[in-house]
Amino acid sequence: MYKLLLGLTVYYHHVNDILLFERNKLMNHAKFNNSIQETISKLKKDIKRYNIIISTGNVIKIILSASIPILIHQASDHPSLLLTVSIASAIITIIQSTMSAFNFENKVQTATQILMKIENEKLLYLTRTKPYIKSDEDNFHLFILNLQDELNDIISDFNEVNN
């Protein structure tokens, strides 16, 4: 749980680092878009990596779980297969414990929420859709505030669920 919270904090600070530039100068629009796109790309990469870990773990658990009854049936003729059954059971337990300990599914959910919020705000910002119908500087500051509020809400929700 600490690592997920740390990861959320890193995302939050990464977005803040991207967005909080000199207060009195308007950031270059292209540079701003590139910074947001880098954050989006990082989130997508992390989500993909977590999904690969989850999927791989699940496939291994399915294969091992399906093989255990077959191996037990064969163990009456070959008692040494009981060691293989024990190892398969231990691997299933290790995978399940790892998935629970690192909370990969919750990480995917939280990262996906953050990604959707950033992409939504980016779309509204770039298309100058309400609430981004003011000057460039006002829109920039509004974007920062909206994104910070959204991220704070997600982190608060995460903390409530995990405490």
BANU-290318 format. One record per atom (N, C-alpha, C, O): atom name; x, y, z; residue number from 1. Coordinates in Angstrom, 1 decimal. Example, Ala and Ser with C-alpha at 12.3 -4.5 7.8 and 13.67 -1.06 7.14 Angstrom:
// BANU-290318
   atomo        X        Y        Z   num
       N     13.2     -5.7      7.8     1
      CA     12.3     -4.5      7.8     1
       C     13.2     -3.3      7.8     1
       O     14.2     -3.3      8.5     1
       N     12.8     -2.2      7.1     2
      CA     13.7     -1.1      7.1     2
       C     12.9      0.0      7.9     2
       O     13.4      1.1      8.0     2
END
This chain:
// BANU-290318
   atomo        X        Y        Z   num
       N      0.8     -1.2      0.0     1
      CA      0.0      0.0      0.0     1
       C      0.9      1.2      0.0     1
       O      0.6      2.2     -0.7     1
       N      2.0      1.2      0.7     2
      CA      2.9      2.3      0.8     2
       C      3.4      2.6     -0.6     2
       O      3.5      3.8     -1.0     2
       N      3.8      1.6     -1.4     3
      CA      4.3      1.8     -2.7     3
       C      3.3      2.4     -3.6     3
       O      3.7      3.3     -4.4     3
       N      2.0      2.0     -3.5     4
      CA      1.0      2.6     -4.4     4
       C      0.8      4.0     -4.0     4
       O      0.7      4.9     -4.9     4
       N      0.7      4.3     -2.7     5
      CA      0.6      5.7     -2.3     5
       C      1.8      6.5     -2.8     5
       O      1.6      7.7     -3.2     5
       N      3.0      6.0     -2.6     6
      CA      4.2      6.6     -3.1     6
       C      4.1      6.9     -4.6     6
       O      4.5      7.9     -5.1     6
       N      3.6      5.9     -5.3     7
      CA      3.5      6.0     -6.8     7
       C      2.5      7.1     -7.1     7
       O      2.7      7.9     -8.1     7
       N      1.4      7.2     -6.4     8
      CA      0.4      8.2     -6.6     8
       C      1.0      9.6     -6.3     8
       O      0.8     10.6     -7.1     8
       N      1.8      9.7     -5.3     9
      CA      2.4     10.9     -4.9     9
       C      3.4     11.3     -6.0     9
       O      3.5     12.5     -6.3     9
       N      4.1     10.3     -6.6    10
      CA      5.1     10.6     -7.6    10
       C      4.3     11.2     -8.8    10
       O      4.7     12.2     -9.4    10
       N      3.2     10.5     -9.2    11
      CA      2.4     11.1    -10.3    11
       C      1.9     12.5    -10.0    11
       O      2.0     13.4    -10.9    11
       N      1.4     12.7     -8.8    12
      CA      0.9     14.0     -8.4    12
       C      2.0     15.0     -8.5    12
       O      1.8     16.1     -9.1    12
       N      3.2     14.7     -8.0    13
      CA      4.3     15.6     -8.0    13
       C      4.9     15.8     -9.4    13
       O      5.3     16.9     -9.8    13
       N      4.8     14.7    -10.2    14
      CA      5.3     14.8    -11.6    14
       C      4.4     15.8    -12.4    14
       O      4.9     16.6    -13.1    14
       N      3.1     15.7    -12.2    15
      CA      2.1     16.6    -12.8    15
       C      2.4     18.0    -12.3    15
       O      2.4     19.0    -13.1    15
       N      2.6     18.2    -11.0    16
      CA      2.8     19.5    -10.5    16
       C      4.1     20.1    -11.0    16
       O      4.2     21.3    -11.3    16
       N      5.2     19.3    -11.1    17
      CA      6.4     19.7    -11.7    17
       C      6.3     20.2    -13.1    17
       O      6.9     21.2    -13.5    17
       N      5.4     19.5    -13.8    18
      CA      5.2     19.8    -15.2    18
       C      4.4     21.1    -15.3    18
       O      4.7     22.0    -16.1    18
       N      3.5     21.3    -14.4    19
      CA      2.5     22.4    -14.6    19
       C      2.9     23.7    -13.8    19
       O      2.6     24.8    -14.3    19
       N      3.7     23.6    -12.8    20
      CA      4.0     24.7    -12.0    20
       C      5.3     25.4    -12.4    20
       O      6.3     25.2    -11.7    20
       N      5.3     26.1    -13.4    21
      CA      6.4     26.9    -13.9    21
       C      6.4     28.3    -13.4    21
       O      5.5     28.6    -12.5    21
       N      7.2     29.2    -13.9    22
      CA      7.2     30.5    -13.4    22
       C      5.8     31.1    -13.4    22
       O      5.1     31.0    -14.4    22
       N      5.4     31.7    -12.3    23
      CA      4.0     32.2    -12.2    23
       C      3.8     33.4    -13.1    23
       O      2.6     33.5    -13.6    23
       N      4.7     34.2    -13.3    24
      CA      4.5     35.5    -14.1    24
       C      4.6     35.3    -15.6    24
       O      4.3     36.2    -16.3    24
       N      5.1     34.2    -16.1    25
      CA      5.3     34.0    -17.5    25
       C      4.4     32.9    -18.0    25
       O      4.2     31.9    -17.3    25
       N      3.8     33.1    -19.1    26
      CA      3.0     32.0    -19.7    26
       C      3.9     31.0    -20.4    26
       O      4.7     31.3    -21.2    26
       N      3.7     29.8    -20.1    27
      CA      4.5     28.7    -20.6    27
       C      4.2     28.5    -22.1    27
       O      3.0     28.7    -22.5    27
       N      5.2     28.2    -22.8    28
      CA      5.1     27.9    -24.2    28
       C      4.0     26.8    -24.4    28
       O      4.1     25.7    -23.8    28
       N      3.0     27.0    -25.3    29
      CA      1.9     26.1    -25.4    29
       C      2.4     24.7    -25.9    29
       O      1.9     23.7    -25.4    29
       N      3.3     24.7    -26.8    30
      CA      3.7     23.4    -27.3    30
       C      4.5     22.6    -26.3    30
       O      4.3     21.4    -26.1    30
       N      5.3     23.3    -25.5    31
      CA      6.0     22.7    -24.4    31
       C      5.1     22.1    -23.3    31
       O      5.3     21.0    -22.8    31
       N      4.0     22.9    -23.1    32
      CA      3.0     22.5    -22.1    32
       C      2.3     21.2    -22.6    32
       O      2.2     20.2    -21.8    32
       N      1.9     21.2    -23.9    33
      CA      1.3     20.0    -24.4    33
       C      2.2     18.8    -24.4    33
       O      1.8     17.7    -24.1    33
       N      3.5     19.0    -24.7    34
      CA      4.5     17.9    -24.7    34
       C      4.6     17.4    -23.2    34
       O      4.7     16.1    -23.1    34
       N      4.6     18.2    -22.3    35
      CA      4.8     17.8    -20.9    35
       C      3.6     17.0    -20.4    35
       O      3.7     15.9    -19.8    35
       N      2.4     17.4    -20.8    36
      CA      1.2     16.6    -20.5    36
       C      1.2     15.3    -21.2    36
       O      0.9     14.3    -20.6    36
       N      1.6     15.3    -22.5    37
      CA      1.7     14.1    -23.3    37
       C      2.7     13.1    -22.7    37
       O      2.4     11.9    -22.7    37
       N      3.8     13.6    -22.1    38
      CA      4.8     12.7    -21.5    38
       C      4.2     12.0    -20.3    38
       O      4.4     10.9    -20.0    38
       N      3.4     12.8    -19.5    39
      CA      2.7     12.2    -18.3    39
       C      1.7     11.1    -18.8    39
       O      1.6     10.1    -18.2    39
       N      0.9     11.4    -19.8    40
      CA      0.0     10.5    -20.3    40
       C      0.7      9.2    -20.8    40
       O      0.2      8.1    -20.5    40
       N      1.8      9.4    -21.5    41
      CA      2.5      8.2    -22.0    41
       C      3.1      7.4    -20.9    41
       O      3.0      6.2    -20.9    41
       N      3.6      8.0    -19.8    42
      CA      4.1      7.3    -18.7    42
       C      3.0      6.5    -18.0    42
       O      3.2      5.4    -17.6    42
       N      1.8      7.1    -17.8    43
      CA      0.7      6.4    -17.2    43
       C      0.3      5.2    -18.0    43
       O      0.0      4.2    -17.5    43
       N      0.2      5.4    -19.3    44
      CA     -0.2      4.3    -20.2    44
       C      0.8      3.2    -20.2    44
       O      0.4      2.0    -20.1    44
       N      2.1      3.5    -20.1    45
      CA      3.1      2.5    -20.0    45
       C      3.0      1.7    -18.7    45
       O      3.1      0.5    -18.7    45
       N      2.8      2.5    -17.6    46
      CA      2.7      1.8    -16.3    46
       C      1.4      0.9    -16.3    46
       O      1.5     -0.2    -15.7    46
       N      0.3      1.4    -16.8    47
      CA     -0.9      0.6    -16.8    47
       C     -0.7     -0.7    -17.6    47
       O     -1.1     -1.8    -17.2    47
       N      0.0     -0.6    -18.8    48
      CA      0.3     -1.7    -19.6    48
       C      1.2     -2.7    -18.9    48
       O      0.9     -3.9    -18.9    48
       N      2.2     -2.2    -18.2    49
      CA      3.1     -3.1    -17.4    49
       C      2.4     -3.8    -16.3    49
       O      2.5     -5.0    -16.1    49
       N      1.5     -3.1    -15.6    50
      CA      0.8     -3.7    -14.5    50
       C     -0.2     -4.8    -15.1    50
       O     -0.4     -5.9    -14.5    50
       N     -0.8     -4.5    -16.2    51
      CA     -1.8     -5.5    -16.8    51
       C     -1.0     -6.7    -17.3    51
       O     -1.6     -7.8    -17.2    51
       N      0.2     -6.5    -17.8    52
      CA      1.0     -7.7    -18.2    52
       C      1.3     -8.5    -17.0    52
       O      1.2     -9.8    -17.0    52
       N      1.7     -7.9    -15.9    53
      CA      2.0     -8.6    -14.7    53
       C      0.8     -9.4    -14.2    53
       O      0.9    -10.6    -13.8    53
       N     -0.4     -8.7    -14.1    54
      CA     -1.6     -9.4    -13.7    54
       C     -2.0    -10.5    -14.6    54
       O     -2.3    -11.6    -14.1    54
       N     -1.9    -10.3    -15.9    55
      CA     -2.3    -11.4    -16.8    55
       C     -1.4    -12.6    -16.8    55
       O     -1.8    -13.7    -16.8    55
       N     -0.1    -12.3    -16.7    56
      CA      0.9    -13.4    -16.6    56
       C      0.7    -14.2    -15.4    56
       O      0.7    -15.4    -15.4    56
       N      0.5    -13.5    -14.3    57
      CA      0.3    -14.2    -13.0    57
       C     -1.0    -15.1    -13.0    57
       O     -1.0    -16.2    -12.5    57
       N     -2.1    -14.5    -13.6    58
      CA     -3.3    -15.2    -13.7    58
       C     -3.2    -16.5    -14.6    58
       O     -3.7    -17.5    -14.3    58
       N     -2.5    -16.3    -15.7    59
      CA     -2.4    -17.5    -16.6    59
       C     -1.5    -18.6    -15.9    59
       O     -1.9    -19.8    -16.0    59
       N     -0.5    -18.2    -15.3    60
      CA      0.3    -19.2    -14.5    60
       C     -0.5    -19.9    -13.5    60
       O     -0.4    -21.1    -13.3    60
       N     -1.3    -19.1    -12.7    61
      CA     -2.1    -19.7    -11.7    61
       C     -3.2    -20.7    -12.3    61
       O     -3.4    -21.7    -11.7    61
       N     -3.8    -20.3    -13.4    62
      CA     -4.7    -21.2    -14.1    62
       C     -4.1    -22.5    -14.5    62
       O     -4.6    -23.6    -14.2    62
       N     -3.0    -22.4    -15.1    63
      CA     -2.3    -23.6    -15.6    63
       C     -1.9    -24.5    -14.5    63
       O     -2.1    -25.7    -14.5    63
       N     -1.3    -23.9    -13.4    64
      CA     -0.9    -24.7    -12.3    64
       C     -2.1    -25.3    -11.5    64
       O     -2.1    -26.5    -11.1    64
       N     -3.1    -24.5    -11.4    65
      CA     -4.3    -25.0    -10.7    65
       C     -5.0    -26.2    -11.5    65
       O     -5.4    -27.1    -10.9    65
       N     -5.0    -26.1    -12.8    66
      CA     -5.6    -27.1    -13.6    66
       C     -4.7    -28.4    -13.6    66
       O     -5.2    -29.5    -13.7    66
       N     -3.4    -28.2    -13.4    67
      CA     -2.5    -29.4    -13.5    67
       C     -2.5    -30.2    -12.1    67
       O     -2.2    -31.4    -12.1    67
       N     -2.8    -29.5    -11.1    68
      CA     -2.7    -30.2     -9.7    68
       C     -3.6    -31.4     -9.7    68
       O     -3.1    -32.5     -9.2    68
       N     -4.9    -31.4    -10.0    69
      CA     -5.7    -32.6     -9.9    69
       C     -5.1    -33.7    -10.8    69
       O     -5.2    -34.9    -10.4    69
       N     -4.6    -33.4    -12.0    70
      CA     -4.1    -34.4    -12.8    70
       C     -2.8    -35.0    -12.2    70
       O     -2.7    -36.3    -12.2    70
       N     -2.0    -34.2    -11.6    71
      CA     -0.8    -34.7    -11.0    71
       C     -1.1    -35.5     -9.7    71
       O     -0.4    -36.5     -9.5    71
       N     -2.1    -35.1     -9.0    72
      CA     -2.5    -35.9     -7.8    72
       C     -3.0    -37.3     -8.2    72
       O     -2.7    -38.3     -7.6    72
       N     -3.8    -37.3     -9.3    73
      CA     -4.3    -38.6     -9.8    73
       C     -3.1    -39.5    -10.2    73
       O     -3.1    -40.7    -10.0    73
       N     -2.1    -38.9    -10.8    74
      CA     -1.0    -39.7    -11.3    74
       C      0.0    -40.1    -10.1    74
       O      0.8    -41.0    -10.3    74
       N     -0.1    -39.4     -9.0    75
      CA      0.8    -39.6     -7.9    75
       C      0.6    -41.0     -7.3    75
       O      1.5    -41.5     -6.6    75
       N     -0.6    -41.6     -7.5    76
      CA     -0.7    -43.0     -6.9    76
       C      0.2    -44.0     -7.6    76
       O      0.7    -44.9     -7.0    76
       N      0.6    -43.7     -8.9    77
      CA      1.6    -44.6     -9.6    77
       C      3.0    -44.0     -9.4    77
       O      3.9    -44.8     -9.5    77
       N      3.1    -42.7     -9.2    78
      CA      4.4    -42.1     -9.1    78
       C      4.4    -41.1     -7.9    78
       O      4.1    -39.9     -8.1    78
       N      4.7    -41.6     -6.8    79
      CA      4.7    -40.8     -5.5    79
       C      5.6    -39.5     -5.6    79
       O      5.3    -38.6     -4.9    79
       N      6.6    -39.5     -6.5    80
      CA      7.4    -38.4     -6.6    80
       C      6.7    -37.1     -7.2    80
       O      7.2    -36.0     -7.0    80
       N      5.6    -37.4     -7.8    81
      CA      4.8    -36.3     -8.3    81
       C      4.2    -35.4     -7.2    81
       O      3.8    -34.2     -7.5    81
       N      4.1    -35.9     -6.0    82
      CA      3.6    -35.1     -4.9    82
       C      4.4    -33.9     -4.6    82
       O      4.0    -32.9     -4.2    82
       N      5.7    -34.1     -4.9    83
      CA      6.6    -32.9     -4.7    83
       C      6.3    -31.9     -5.8    83
       O      6.3    -30.7     -5.5    83
       N      6.0    -32.3     -7.0    84
      CA      5.6    -31.3     -8.0    84
       C      4.3    -30.6     -7.7    84
       O      4.2    -29.4     -7.9    84
       N      3.4    -31.4     -7.1    85
      CA      2.1    -30.8     -6.7    85
       C      2.4    -29.7     -5.6    85
       O      1.8    -28.6     -5.6    85
       N      3.3    -30.0     -4.7    86
      CA      3.6    -29.1     -3.6    86
       C      4.2    -27.8     -4.2    86
       O      3.9    -26.7     -3.7    86
       N      5.1    -28.0     -5.1    87
      CA      5.8    -26.9     -5.7    87
       C      4.8    -26.0     -6.5    87
       O      4.8    -24.8     -6.4    87
       N      3.9    -26.7     -7.2    88
      CA      2.9    -25.9     -8.0    88
       C      2.0    -25.1     -7.0    88
       O      1.7    -24.0     -7.3    88
       N      1.6    -25.7     -5.9    89
      CA      0.8    -25.1     -4.9    89
       C      1.5    -23.9     -4.3    89
       O      1.0    -22.8     -4.1    89
       N      2.8    -24.1     -4.0    90
      CA      3.6    -23.0     -3.5    90
       C      3.7    -21.8     -4.5    90
       O      3.7    -20.7     -4.1    90
       N      3.9    -22.1     -5.7    91
      CA      4.0    -21.1     -6.8    91
       C      2.7    -20.3     -6.8    91
       O      2.7    -19.1     -6.9    91
       N      1.6    -21.0     -6.8    92
      CA      0.3    -20.3     -6.8    92
       C      0.2    -19.4     -5.6    92
       O     -0.3    -18.2     -5.8    92
       N      0.6    -19.9     -4.5    93
      CA      0.5    -19.0     -3.2    93
       C      1.4    -17.8     -3.4    93
       O      1.0    -16.7     -3.0    93
       N      2.6    -18.0     -3.9    94
      CA      3.5    -16.9     -4.0    94
       C      3.0    -15.8     -5.0    94
       O      3.0    -14.6     -4.7    94
       N      2.4    -16.3     -6.1    95
      CA      1.9    -15.4     -7.1    95
       C      0.7    -14.6     -6.5    95
       O      0.6    -13.4     -6.6    95
       N     -0.2    -15.3     -5.8    96
      CA     -1.4    -14.7     -5.2    96
       C     -0.9    -13.7     -4.1    96
       O     -1.5    -12.6     -4.0    96
       N      0.0    -14.1     -3.3    97
      CA      0.5    -13.2     -2.2    97
       C      1.2    -11.9     -2.8    97
       O      1.0    -10.8     -2.3    97
       N      2.0    -12.1     -3.9    98
      CA      2.6    -11.0     -4.5    98
       C      1.6    -10.0     -5.1    98
       O      1.7     -8.8     -5.0    98
       N      0.6    -10.6     -5.8    99
      CA     -0.5     -9.7     -6.4    99
       C     -1.2     -8.9     -5.2    99
       O     -1.5     -7.8     -5.4    99
       N     -1.4     -9.6     -4.1   100
      CA     -2.1     -8.9     -3.0   100
       C     -1.2     -7.9     -2.4   100
       O     -1.6     -6.8     -2.1   100
       N      0.1     -8.3     -2.2   101
      CA      1.0     -7.4     -1.5   101
       C      1.3     -6.1     -2.3   101
       O      1.3     -5.0     -1.7   101
       N      1.4     -6.2     -3.6   102
      CA      1.7     -5.1     -4.4   102
       C      0.5     -4.4     -5.0   102
       O      0.6     -3.4     -5.6   102
       N     -0.7     -5.0     -4.8   103
      CA     -2.0     -4.4     -5.1   103
       C     -2.0     -3.9     -6.5   103
       O     -2.4     -2.8     -6.8   103
       N     -1.6     -4.8     -7.5   104
      CA     -1.5     -4.4     -8.9   104
       C     -2.8     -3.9     -9.5   104
       O     -2.9     -3.0    -10.2   104
       N     -3.9     -4.6     -9.1   105
      CA     -5.2     -4.3     -9.7   105
       C     -5.6     -2.9     -9.3   105
       O     -6.2     -2.2    -10.0   105
       N     -5.4     -2.6     -8.0   106
      CA     -5.7     -1.2     -7.5   106
       C     -4.9     -0.2     -8.2   106
       O     -5.3      0.9     -8.5   106
       N     -3.6     -0.5     -8.4   107
      CA     -2.7      0.4     -9.1   107
       C     -3.2      0.7    -10.5   107
       O     -3.2      1.8    -11.0   107
       N     -3.7     -0.3    -11.2   108
      CA     -4.2     -0.2    -12.6   108
       C     -5.4      0.7    -12.5   108
       O     -5.6      1.7    -13.3   108
       N     -6.3      0.5    -11.6   109
      CA     -7.5      1.3    -11.5   109
       C     -7.2      2.7    -11.2   109
       O     -7.8      3.6    -11.8   109
       N     -6.3      3.0    -10.2   110
      CA     -6.0      4.3     -9.9   110
       C     -5.3      5.1    -11.0   110
       O     -5.6      6.2    -11.3   110
       N     -4.3      4.4    -11.6   111
      CA     -3.6      5.0    -12.7   111
       C     -4.5      5.3    -13.9   111
       O     -4.4      6.3    -14.6   111
       N     -5.5      4.4    -14.1   112
      CA     -6.5      4.6    -15.2   112
       C     -7.3      5.8    -14.9   112
       O     -7.6      6.6    -15.8   112
       N     -7.8      6.0    -13.6   113
      CA     -8.5      7.1    -13.2   113
       C     -7.8      8.4    -13.5   113
       O     -8.3      9.4    -14.0   113
       N     -6.5      8.4    -13.1   114
      CA     -5.7      9.6    -13.2   114
       C     -5.5      9.9    -14.7   114
       O     -5.6     11.1    -15.1   114
       N     -5.2      8.9    -15.5   115
      CA     -5.1      9.0    -16.9   115
       C     -6.3      9.6    -17.6   115
       O     -6.2     10.6    -18.4   115
       N     -7.5      9.1    -17.2   116
      CA     -8.7      9.6    -17.8   116
       C     -9.0     11.1    -17.4   116
       O     -9.4     11.9    -18.2   116
       N     -8.6     11.4    -16.2   117
      CA     -8.8     12.8    -15.7   117
       C     -7.9     13.8    -16.5   117
       O     -8.3     14.8    -16.9   117
       N     -6.6     13.4    -16.6   118
      CA     -5.7     14.2    -17.4   118
       C     -6.1     14.3    -18.8   118
       O     -6.1     15.5    -19.4   118
       N     -6.5     13.2    -19.4   119
      CA     -6.9     13.3    -20.9   119
       C     -8.1     14.1    -21.0   119
       O     -8.2     14.9    -22.0   119
       N     -9.1     14.0    -20.1   120
      CA    -10.3     14.8    -20.2   120
       C    -10.0     16.3    -20.1   120
       O    -10.4     17.1    -20.9   120
       N     -9.2     16.7    -19.1   121
      CA     -8.8     18.1    -18.9   121
       C     -8.0     18.6    -20.1   121
       O     -8.2     19.7    -20.5   121
       N     -7.1     17.8    -20.6   122
      CA     -6.3     18.2    -21.7   122
       C     -7.2     18.5    -22.9   122
       O     -7.1     19.5    -23.6   122
       N     -8.2     17.6    -23.2   123
      CA     -9.1     17.8    -24.3   123
       C     -9.9     19.0    -24.1   123
       O    -10.0     19.8    -25.1   123
       N    -10.5     19.3    -23.0   124
      CA    -11.2     20.5    -22.7   124
       C    -10.3     21.7    -22.9   124
       O    -10.7     22.7    -23.5   124
       N     -9.1     21.6    -22.4   125
      CA     -8.2     22.7    -22.5   125
       C     -7.8     23.1    -23.9   125
       O     -7.8     24.2    -24.4   125
       N     -7.4     22.0    -24.7   126
      CA     -7.0     22.2    -26.1   126
       C     -8.1     22.7    -27.0   126
       O     -7.9     23.4    -27.9   126
       N     -9.3     22.3    -26.7   127
      CA    -10.5     22.7    -27.6   127
       C    -11.1     23.9    -27.1   127
       O    -12.1     24.4    -27.6   127
       N    -10.6     24.5    -26.0   128
      CA    -11.1     25.7    -25.4   128
       C    -12.6     25.5    -25.1   128
       O    -13.5     26.4    -25.3   128
       N    -12.9     24.4    -24.5   129
      CA    -14.3     24.1    -24.1   129
       C    -14.5     24.5    -22.7   129
       O    -13.5     24.4    -21.9   129
       N    -15.7     24.8    -22.3   130
      CA    -16.0     25.2    -21.0   130
       C    -15.4     24.3    -20.0   130
       O    -15.6     23.1    -20.1   130
       N    -14.6     24.7    -19.0   131
      CA    -14.4     26.0    -18.4   131
       C    -13.3     26.8    -19.0   131
       O    -12.9     27.9    -18.5   131
       N    -12.6     26.3    -20.1   132
      CA    -11.4     26.9    -20.6   132
       C    -11.7     27.9    -21.8   132
       O    -11.2     27.7    -22.9   132
       N    -12.5     28.9    -21.4   133
      CA    -12.9     29.9    -22.5   133
       C    -12.4     31.3    -22.1   133
       O    -12.9     32.3    -22.6   133
       N    -11.3     31.3    -21.4   134
      CA    -10.8     32.6    -20.9   134
       C     -9.5     32.8    -21.7   134
       O     -9.2     32.2    -22.7   134
       N     -8.6     33.7    -21.2   135
      CA     -7.3     34.0    -21.8   135
       C     -6.4     32.8    -21.6   135
       O     -6.7     31.9    -20.8   135
       N     -5.4     32.7    -22.4   136
      CA     -4.4     31.6    -22.3   136
       C     -3.9     31.4    -20.9   136
       O     -3.8     30.3    -20.4   136
       N     -3.5     32.5    -20.3   137
      CA     -2.9     32.4    -19.0   137
       C     -3.9     32.0    -17.9   137
       O     -3.6     31.1    -17.1   137
       N     -5.1     32.5    -18.0   138
      CA     -6.2     32.1    -17.1   138
       C     -6.5     30.6    -17.3   138
       O     -6.7     29.8    -16.3   138
       N     -6.6     30.2    -18.6   139
      CA     -6.9     28.8    -18.8   139
       C     -5.8     27.9    -18.3   139
       O     -6.0     26.8    -17.7   139
       N     -4.5     28.3    -18.4   140
      CA     -3.4     27.5    -17.9   140
       C     -3.5     27.3    -16.4   140
       O     -3.4     26.2    -15.9   140
       N     -3.8     28.4    -15.7   141
      CA     -3.9     28.3    -14.2   141
       C     -5.1     27.5    -13.9   141
       O     -5.1     26.8    -12.9   141
       N     -6.2     27.6    -14.6   142
      CA     -7.4     26.9    -14.3   142
       C     -7.2     25.4    -14.5   142
       O     -7.6     24.5    -13.8   142
       N     -6.4     25.1    -15.6   143
      CA     -6.0     23.7    -15.9   143
       C     -5.3     23.1    -14.7   143
       O     -5.6     22.0    -14.3   143
       N     -4.3     23.8    -14.2   144
      CA     -3.5     23.4    -13.1   144
       C     -4.4     23.1    -11.9   144
       O     -4.3     22.1    -11.2   144
       N     -5.3     24.1    -11.5   145
      CA     -6.1     23.9    -10.4   145
       C     -7.1     22.8    -10.5   145
       O     -7.3     22.0     -9.6   145
       N     -7.7     22.6    -11.7   146
      CA     -8.6     21.5    -11.9   146
       C     -7.9     20.2    -11.8   146
       O     -8.4     19.2    -11.2   146
       N     -6.7     20.1    -12.4   147
      CA     -6.0     18.8    -12.3   147
       C     -5.5     18.5    -10.9   147
       O     -5.6     17.3    -10.5   147
       N     -5.1     19.5    -10.2   148
      CA     -4.7     19.3     -8.8   148
       C     -5.9     18.8     -8.0   148
       O     -5.8     17.9     -7.2   148
       N     -7.1     19.5     -8.2   149
      CA     -8.3     19.1     -7.5   149
       C     -8.7     17.6     -7.8   149
       O     -9.0     16.8     -6.9   149
       N     -8.6     17.3     -9.0   150
      CA     -9.0     15.9     -9.5   150
       C     -8.0     14.9     -8.8   150
       O     -8.4     13.9     -8.3   150
       N     -6.7     15.2     -8.9   151
      CA     -5.7     14.3     -8.3   151
       C     -5.9     14.2     -6.8   151
       O     -5.7     13.1     -6.2   151
       N     -6.2     15.3     -6.1   152
      CA     -6.4     15.2     -4.7   152
       C     -7.6     14.4     -4.4   152
       O     -7.6     13.6     -3.4   152
       N     -8.7     14.5     -5.2   153
      CA     -9.9     13.6     -4.9   153
       C     -9.5     12.1     -5.1   153
       O    -10.0     11.3     -4.3   153
       N     -8.8     11.8     -6.1   154
      CA     -8.4     10.4     -6.4   154
       C     -7.6      9.9     -5.3   154
       O     -7.8      8.8     -4.8   154
       N     -6.6     10.7     -4.8   155
      CA     -5.7     10.2     -3.7   155
       C     -6.5     10.1     -2.4   155
       O     -6.3      9.2     -1.6   155
       N     -7.5     11.0     -2.2   156
      CA     -8.3     10.9     -1.0   156
       C     -9.2      9.6     -1.0   156
       O     -9.3      8.9      0.0   156
       N     -9.8      9.4     -2.2   157
      CA    -10.6      8.2     -2.4   157
       C     -9.7      6.9     -2.1   157
       O    -10.2      6.0     -1.5   157
       N     -8.5      6.9     -2.6   158
      CA     -7.6      5.8     -2.5   158
       C     -7.3      5.6     -1.0   158
       O     -7.3      4.5     -0.5   158
       N     -7.0      6.7     -0.3   159
      CA     -6.7      6.6      1.1   159
       C     -7.9      6.1      1.9   159
       O     -7.7      5.3      2.9   159
       N     -9.1      6.5      1.6   160
      CA    -10.3      6.0      2.3   160
       C    -10.5      4.5      2.1   160
       O    -10.8      3.8      3.1   160
       N    -10.3      4.1      0.9   161
      CA    -10.5      2.6      0.6   161
       C     -9.4      1.8      1.3   161
       O     -9.7      0.7      1.7   161
       N     -8.2      2.3      1.4   162
      CA     -7.1      1.5      1.9   162
       C     -6.7      1.7      3.3   162
       O     -5.8      1.1      3.8   162
       N     -7.5      2.5      4.0   163
      CA     -7.2      2.7      5.5   163
       C     -8.3      2.0      6.3   163
       O     -8.2      2.0      7.5   163
END
